[in-house]
């Protein structure tokens, strides 16, 4: 469950006016404006209430999906941690990445993470000016990842009824919304970020979003396949698609929403320190929890990710922070991005000093290019090293080697 429900709408107007006024976006994404300003920044004004839901359309039948283009090669898990933080959804998020890296004594943030607005289809298509700064950041270095959460339906936080969600999912599965995702894919390719990690319909096993799976899991899966098929058909694309539920069962087991290995490249999980009183061991062992996630991804031969993680219901929990960092170090996700604003974060939030200390000590000063692991010296063929002792080898600059084929080589020279 994403922890912004009570906060998002309070920040819409301020962020829209201050950041995206020139982008031609009609409204800002409720999900992404959860990023609270840091100490000393002005408090956003509340946004107007959402409009009433329109009449429920007829529910069409779910047709079969078109053939799915072949997926690109599986993502390679990097040797060095691909870490990042959600710092703001717009250009300010890009700017703050350099500041956070400095705070971490030069540790490079290799993951840039943002969300498309889900209020209307024109914004889900990804207005070019909204994406430009993220594209420029991604292209500055070859080893960076750009992670983009994409709503699957408009009015994504308007508390749409299950009946209407079911109808919209079936329309999506029928191809009614194909063009929106075709436009988005083409824009990403045109901006030079054809290898974007796309996270459609995140936290689909919960109840927060219109793009939830629960009202009609079969239509949801068919619609996901449709989105992936359309976006993969755009020339030049190399997208990776990340299936990311909430940790735990939530409203529906997330395994019931899994659309299939042919249309999923990464299996992610949004995992916050919740509910109140739950220990980290319980988060690992619960039904559909952290261990289930790792095991499920392994069984499906997919890398894992943690697009959202952080503190939530248990205050300044340094034990959670320590254990979660250790968990990721052990299980090697393709990437992780901490949600860095109150109450979840560690840099832009002053409410979690103990957890902040753990995070900073664990991730400060990580090398950009780690020292290669030493390898055993290659033994020449037909050669036996002599053990002359450390002192002699020191002055000789290494071991001497006696060839086994010395007599054969001598005879060849004599005959030649």
N, C-alpha and C positions, 0 to 999 in steps of 0.2 A: 504494500500500500504506500503510495507516494504521500509524504507528510506535508503537503502544502494546502490542504483543503480549506483551512480557515484563513490562509494568508494571501492566496494568489490575487483575488479580486481587489484587495486593498492597495495593490501596487500597480495596477494596470495603467491608470492615467498618467502617473509620474514617469514610468519607464517609457511609455509610448511618446510622450511629449519630449522627453529629454534625450532619447536615443534614436528612435526610429521615425521621427516626424518627417524626415526627408526621404524615407524609403518607399513611400506610397503604400505602406501597410495600413489597412483600415483600422486594425486593432492589434494589440499585443497578445502573445499567448499567455493564457492564465497560468499554465504550468510553469513557464520559464520565469515569469516575473516574481516567483517566490524568492528570488535572490534578494535578501535584505541588504540595505546599504550598510557600509561599514560605519564605525563610530565617527561621528562628526558630519555624516552626510544627511541631507534633508529627508524627512519622512514622507513617503508618497501619499497623495490624496486618494480617498476611496473612489472606486470606479462605479459607474451607474450599474444598476441591476440588469440582469439578462432579460432579453425579451421572452415573451411566452412562446411555448412550443406551437408550431403550426399544426394543422390537421394531419392526422396519421394517413400516409398514402397506402394504397393497396399493396399487399405482400405478394411479389412475384415468386414463381418457382425458381429453384436453384439449378442452373444448367451445368453441364460439364465444362471444365476449364480447358482452354486451348493448350496445345503442346508447350511444354516448358523448355526454354532454351537451356543448353548445358551450362552448369555453374562454372565459374572460374576455379582455379586451383585453390585448395584449402589454405586458409591463412596460416602463416608460419609464426609460431610463438617466439618472440624475440628473446635473445639472451639477457638483455638488460631490461629492467622493469619499464613497461610502458604506462607511466602514471600521468594523471591529470587531475583537474578539479573543475566542477561546474561553478563558475564565478559570476557569470551574468550571461544572458542569452544573446546580447547584441555586441557591438564593437567594444564596449567596455569590458566584456569578458575576455576578449583578445588582449587588450591592454594590460589587464590585471595578471595575465599569465606570466609576463616578464617580472612583475613585482613579486609574485609568489615564488618564482624560481630564485630570485635574489634572497628572499627570506629563508629559503632552504639551502643557502650557501652554495648556490650555483647548480643545484640539481635541475636538470632540464625536464620540463613538462612536455612530454612527447604526444600527449592526447589533448586535442581541442574538442570540447563537447558542448553542443547547443541543441535547441529545440525549435522546430517550426511552430508558428502559431496555429492553433486548431479552431479558431473562431469561424473561419469561412474558407471555402475552397481556394480562392485566389491566394491566400497566404500559405495554405498547405502546398501549393505549387512552388513555393520558394521564390519570393520576390528577389530579383538579382542583387539589388543593393543590400538586402539583408544578408546575403551569402558572400558578398565580395570580400569583406575583411577576413572572414574565416578561410576563404579560398586562398587569399594572399598568405596568411599564416601557414597553412598546410604546405604550400608550394615552396616556402622558404627553405625547407630541409627535407631530404628524401625519406628520412626514417620517421616522420610524423604521421599520426593518424587523425583524421577528422571524423568524429562521430556525430551523426545527425539523427535525433529522434523525430519521427514523422508520424503525425496523427493519421489514422486511417479514415476518419470521418470528421466532417465539420461539426460545429457546435459541440466541441469535444468535452466541454466541462459544464454543459447547460442542464445537467440532471435530466437527460432525455429518458423517457419511459422505456421499459424493456420491450414493449410491443413495437415502438417505433425503431428502437435499435435493431430488433429482429428484421424489420422491413428494410432498413438501410443496409444491413449486412447482406441481405439477399440481393438487393440492387447492386451492391458492390461485386458480389460473386457473379452476377449476370453481365458485368462489364460496363455498367452505367457510369462508373467513375474512372475508367481507364485513362482518359485523356489527362486528368489532373496529374497522375503519376508519370505519364509520358512526358509532360511538360517539365516536371521536376527533374526527371532523369536527364533530359536534354540540357537543362540549365546547369546541372552539376558538371556534366561533361564539357559544356562550353566554357565553364569557369576553370577548367583544368583540374577538377577534383573528382575524376572518374573512379577513383578507388575509395570513395567515401564508405564508411561503415554506416549502413542505414538501419535504424531501429524502429520498424513500423509497429504501431499498436502496443507500445510498452505497457506492462502491468495489466495485461488483458484479463488476468484471473481475478482482478478486483472489481470494484463497483464505481470507481471515481470517474471513469471516462466513458464517453459514448462509444469508443471503439472497444468496449469490453466484449469478452467471448461468451459469458454465461448465458445470455438469452438464446443463442443459437450457435453452439460450437461447430457444427458441420458447415454452416454458412460462413462462419468466421475463418475457418481453415481454407475453404474454397476461395474466399476473398483475398486472404494473404497470398495464396498461390497466384491469383490473378495479378496482384500488385507486383510480385517478383517477376512474373512472366513479362509483363509490360515493360518494367524498368530494365530487365536484362536484354530486351529486344532493341534497345537504343544503341546505335553504333558507337563504339569507343568506350563503352562502360566496362568497369571492372569492380562493380559494387560488391560488398559483403553484407549479407543480411543477418541481423542479430535478433534472435527470438529471446525476449527478456520479460519474464514474469516477476511478480513479487515473490519474496521468500515465503514459504508456507502454503497452506491450502487456500486461504482467503475465500472468495465466493465460490470458486470451482477449482478442482485440482488442475494445475497448469499443464500437466501431461495430457489432459483431454483436449487442450488447445493446440498441441504441437502439430504443425502442418505437414511435416515430412522432411526427410534428410535432403531431398533434391532441391528444396527451396529454402533451406536454412544453412548458413555458413558458420555461425557462432551461436552458442547457447549461453545467454547471459542470465543475470539475476540482480534485481534491485533488493538490497538487504540492509535495512536499518536496525538500530538497536531498539527493538520493540517486540512484543508489548511490554508494559510495565512489569518488572519483576522477573522477566525471562533471562536466564543466564546464557552465556555464549555456548556452553555445552548443549543446552536445550535448543538453541538456534541451529546448531550442527545436526542434532539427532532428530528434530521434529519431522513429522510427515511433510514431505516436499520441501525440506529444509536444505541447508548448505551441503550436507553429505549426499543427499538425494540428487541435488543438482550436479555435483561432480560425477557421481556414478552414472547418471543419465547421459551426460555429455560424453563420457568415456565409452559407454555402450554404443552411442551413435557416432563415435569417432569425430567429435567436434571439439574445438577449443572452447574455453569458457571465458566469460567477462563479468565485470561488475560495473555497469554503467552508472549506477547510483548506490552509494553506501554512506553511512555516517551515523551519528548519534541521533536519538529521538526521545524515547519515552523514559529513559533511565538516567537522565541528567548527565553530568560530567563524569562519564564512565571510562576511566583510563584502562580498566581491565578489558572492556570490550575493544577499545582502540588497539591495545597491545595484541589481543588474540586475533582480531580481524586482520591486522597487518601480517601476523605470523601465518595465518591461514592462507593469505594470498601468496606469501613467499613460498609456502610449501606446494601450492596447487597451480602456480604459474598461469594466471589468467592472461589472455592476449592483451588486455588493458584493464585499468580500473580508474574511475574518476569519483573522488569524494565530493559529496554535495556540500559546498563550502559557504553556508550562511546559517544564521541561527534558526533553529536550535541544533542543526546537524554538524556544523563545520568547526574548523580549527584555526583558520587564519582570519577570516572576516568576522568571526564571532568571538567575543571576549568572555562568553559565559562558560567556556569549557577549558580552563587553564591546565588542568591535569592531563586531559586528553591531548591538548595542543602540544604539551611538552613531549608526550610519547610520540606523536606523529612527527614532530620536527626532528627529534633525536634519531628516529628510525630512517628518515628519508633525506636528511641533509647531506650535502656533499657527495652524492652518488656520482660515480664517474660516467662520463658520456660514452667513452670507449674503454671498457674494462680491460685489464691486462689479460692477454690470452693465457690459457692454462698451459703449463709446461708439458712438453711431449718427450717421450723417450727417444734418445738418439737413434738414428737409423744405422743399423749394422751393415757394412758393405758385404756383398756376396763373397763367399769363399775366403772369409777373413776371420781371424780369431784375435780379439783384443788381449794385450798383455797386461797383467796386473803388476805394475812397478811401484805401487805405493803412492800415497797422496803427495809426498814431498817431491818425488821425481816428476810425477805428472804435472804438478804445479809449474815447474821450471820448463818442462817440455811443451806446456800449453795444451795438454790433453793426453789421451791414451795412445800408445803405439799399437799397430795392428799387423800381424803376420799373416800373409796370404797362404792359403792351402795349395793354390795352383802355381806356386813359384817354379817348381820343377817342369811342369807342363809348358809354361811360358818360355822357359830357357830352351827347351827342346825345339819349340816352334821357331825361335829366333835362329837356332843353329841350322835348321833345315832350310830356313828362308835365305 
